[in-house]
């Protein structure tokens, strides 16, 4: 039984097989996903120790998978982002890449091994889930405060509407008296 799991998310079977063949022999299992949706499901089920992610994927893009990894720390693992078009990656993610490694396709085995080592190192620098600028409790509290503020505004507006209705009745009564 393999103690480590490597997930390769790429729509190209050729790339998935190439990555599998290039990986150094070891005590790990290689999992494969052909699109981002399948990849996210495998991440949730298998909790891989390394994720190799193509940026351009069908159904759910690599960018969307990356966003989910970033937003849900429990899904994170060392990440190697792969693409044949680096400019599309840098449009969304600014260099230098702090918490993951990027490798441009096509790549050689040596480059892949170096990218994996770098991804492992960079992953250690990814802020822990407890250190984001606004934690879940703060977000929920912030939302509750916003809801209360909106409810207060609604109540104030309703009071103004009621006052305007009362004034309208008074004006109509005054006008009717003048026409009698």
Secondary structure, DSSP 8 states (H G I E B T S, - for coil): --SEEEEEE-S-HHHHHHHHHHS-S-SEEEEEESSHHHHHHHHHHH--SEEEEESS-SSS-HHHHHHHHHH-GGG--EEEEEES-HHHHHHHS-SS-SSSEEEESS--HHHHHHHHHHHHHHHTTS--GGGSSS-HHHHHHHHHHHHHHHHHHHHHHHHHHHHHHHHHHHHHHHHHHHT-
